[in-house]
Amino acid sequence: MKVSIIIPVYNEEKTIALLLEKIFLVALPKDIEREIVVVNDGSCDRTAELLNLYADRQDIRIFHQPNQGKTAALTRGIQGSSGDIVLIQDADLEYDPCEYPKLLSPILDNRAKIVYGSRFKGMIREMLFINRFANMVSNLIFTLLYFYPLSDINTCFKVFRREVLDSFVIKSKKFEFETEVTAKIVKRGYKILEVPIEYIARSRRDGKKICWREALEMFWCILKYRFVE
């Protein structure tokens, strides 16, 4: 069995090499093959240059595309992957690859087809109050609209059996992946297993890109996909 680790990247020269090295060091469960799929979404710093240093590795596939948005990069990565399991990993270091065994275990044990790493069930460090509040509102609105309780819809640590992602079309381009995919999963009757993770937030000074405009677009998707496909 193979797990594809999908990494969308935009201007992450400070973290991408360290992230990849951390992924290489993670001991996956026995007999699990690893495939790393990196999509450079039009970075204008040294990200592409640093990624090219890994181009000869057999376990990495690297794609470059004009800047279209995080969801567009994730979609390209999913399409270009071959794993039975798809694991989403942000290119910064807010989410630690050492959590992979915990995220993969329920799927490998056939206890779940979808696993979300929940920050709110685990430990959150350095998250601003406004960001924490916005996440809590999103979780509440989703629970009320879809009659499905979730503690962390916007977590970037999401793991799927491939057939789940193959069951619908992702239409978003920017930051709406989390809300669109979750809405479509729940509407199709899939169950999501949440496991606690540790999360260390970074600031805009450190390179965090999402702002209030993108946050509103993500929130709008919760409403939109309740009523449309």
C-alpha positions in Angstrom: 0.0 0.0 0.0 1.2 3.5 -0.8 0.6 6.9 0.8 0.9 10.0 -1.3 1.9 13.1 0.8 0.6 16.2 -1.1 2.3 19.4 -0.4 1.1 22.7 -2.0 3.9 25.3 -1.9 4.0 29.0 -2.4 7.0 31.1 -1.4 8.2 28.7 1.3 12.0 29.0 0.9 12.4 29.2 4.6 10.7 26.0 5.4 10.4 23.6 2.4 13.8 21.9 2.7 13.4 21.4 6.5 9.9 20.1 6.0 11.1 17.5 3.4 13.9 16.4 5.7 11.5 15.9 8.5 9.2 13.8 6.3 12.1 11.6 5.2 12.8 10.9 8.9 9.2 9.8 9.7 9.0 6.0 10.2 5.8 4.9 8.5 4.0 1.7 9.5 5.4 -1.5 8.1 5.0 -2.2 4.4 3.7 1.3 3.6 5.4 2.9 0.6 5.8 6.7 0.6 5.4 9.1 -2.3 5.9 12.8 -1.8 4.1 15.1 -4.3 5.1 18.8 -4.2 3.3 21.4 -6.3 5.0 24.7 -6.6 2.2 27.2 -7.1 4.1 29.9 -8.9 6.5 30.8 -6.1 8.6 33.9 -6.8 11.3 33.3 -4.2 13.9 30.5 -4.1 11.4 27.7 -3.6 11.7 26.3 -7.1 15.5 26.3 -6.8 15.4 24.4 -3.5 12.9 21.9 -4.8 15.1 21.1 -7.8 17.8 19.8 -5.4 15.4 16.9 -4.7 14.4 16.3 -8.4 16.5 13.1 -8.6 14.9 11.3 -5.7 12.7 8.4 -6.6 10.2 9.1 -3.9 9.5 12.7 -4.8 7.4 14.1 -7.7 7.6 17.8 -8.3 5.2 19.9 -10.3 5.5 23.6 -11.2 2.5 25.7 -12.2 1.6 29.4 -12.5 0.1 30.8 -9.3 -3.6 29.7 -9.1 -4.2 29.1 -5.4 -3.7 26.5 -2.7 -6.7 24.3 -3.7 -5.6 24.4 -7.4 -2.2 23.2 -6.2 -3.7 20.4 -4.1 -5.9 19.3 -7.0 -2.9 19.1 -9.3 -1.0 17.1 -6.7 -3.8 14.7 -6.1 -4.2 14.1 -9.8 -0.5 13.5 -10.2 -0.3 11.1 -7.3 -0.6 7.3 -7.3 -1.1 6.4 -3.6 -4.0 4.3 -2.2 -4.0 6.9 0.7 -3.8 10.7 0.2 -2.3 12.8 3.1 -2.4 16.6 2.9 0.6 18.5 4.4 1.2 22.2 4.4 4.6 23.5 3.4 5.2 25.5 6.5 6.0 23.9 9.9 2.7 24.5 11.7 1.9 20.8 11.2 4.6 18.3 12.2 5.1 15.2 10.0 5.8 13.2 13.2 2.0 13.0 13.5 1.7 10.8 10.4 1.6 7.4 12.1 -1.3 8.6 14.3 -3.2 9.9 11.3 -2.6 6.8 9.1 -3.3 4.2 11.8 -7.1 4.3 11.7 -7.1 4.0 7.9 -4.6 1.1 7.9 -6.7 -0.6 10.6 -9.9 -0.2 8.5 -11.4 1.9 11.2 -11.9 4.9 9.0 -11.7 6.1 5.4 -11.1 9.7 6.4 -9.0 11.1 9.2 -8.7 14.8 10.3 -6.0 15.9 12.7 -7.9 18.1 15.1 -6.0 21.1 16.7 -8.9 21.7 19.0 -8.9 18.1 20.4 -5.1 18.4 20.8 -2.7 21.3 21.6 -2.7 24.7 20.0 0.3 27.1 20.5 0.6 30.7 19.5 -2.7 31.0 17.6 -4.1 34.5 17.8 -7.5 34.9 19.5 -9.2 36.2 16.4 -8.0 33.2 14.4 -9.1 30.8 17.1 -12.5 32.5 17.3 -13.0 32.4 13.5 -12.2 28.7 13.5 -14.7 28.0 16.3 -17.4 29.9 14.5 -16.7 27.9 11.3 -17.0 24.7 13.3 -20.2 25.7 14.9 -21.9 26.9 11.6 -20.8 23.7 9.9 -22.2 21.6 12.7 -25.6 23.4 12.6 -25.9 23.4 8.8 -24.8 19.8 8.1 -26.0 18.2 11.4 -22.5 16.8 11.7 -20.3 17.8 14.6 -16.7 18.6 13.8 -14.1 20.2 16.1 -11.8 21.4 13.3 -13.1 21.8 9.8 -10.2 24.0 8.8 -7.3 21.7 9.8 -4.8 21.2 7.1 -4.0 17.7 8.3 -6.5 15.6 6.3 -6.1 12.0 5.2 -8.3 10.1 2.7 -8.7 6.8 1.1 -8.3 7.6 -2.6 -11.8 6.4 -3.5 -13.2 9.2 -1.3 -11.6 12.0 -3.3 -12.5 10.2 -6.5 -16.2 10.4 -5.7 -16.5 14.1 -6.4 -15.0 17.0 -8.3 -13.1 19.8 -6.5 -14.1 23.1 -8.0 -12.3 25.7 -5.8 -9.0 27.3 -6.6 -7.8 29.3 -3.6 -8.1 28.5 0.1 -11.5 26.8 0.0 -10.2 23.2 -0.1 -10.9 22.5 3.6 -14.5 23.6 3.5 -15.5 22.4 0.0 -14.1 18.9 0.6 -15.5 18.5 4.0 -19.0 19.6 2.9 -19.0 17.2 0.0 -17.7 14.3 2.1 -20.4 14.7 4.7 -23.2 15.1 2.1 -22.1 11.8 0.6 -22.5 10.1 3.9 -18.9 9.5 4.8 -17.7 9.6 8.4 -14.8 11.6 9.5 -12.6 10.4 12.4 -10.8 13.2 14.3 -7.6 12.5 16.1 -5.8 15.1 18.3 -2.7 16.8 17.0 -0.2 19.5 18.1 -0.3 22.7 16.2 2.1 25.7 16.3 0.7 28.7 14.6 2.9 31.1 12.7 2.4 34.9 12.1 2.1 36.8 8.9 5.6 38.1 9.6 6.7 34.4 9.5 5.0 33.9 6.2 1.4 33.0 7.0 -0.6 33.9 3.9 -4.3 33.6 4.6 -6.0 36.9 5.6 -9.6 38.0 6.4 -10.6 37.9 2.7 -9.6 34.3 2.2 -11.1 33.4 5.5 -14.5 34.8 4.4 -14.3 32.8 1.1 -13.7 29.7 3.1 -16.7 30.5 5.4 -18.9 31.2 2.3 -18.1 27.7 1.0 -19.7 26.2 4.1 -23.0 27.9 3.1 -22.6 27.5 -0.6 -21.9 23.7 -0.7 -24.8 23.0 1.7 -27.1 23.7 -1.2 -25.1 23.2 -4.4 -22.5 20.7 -5.7 
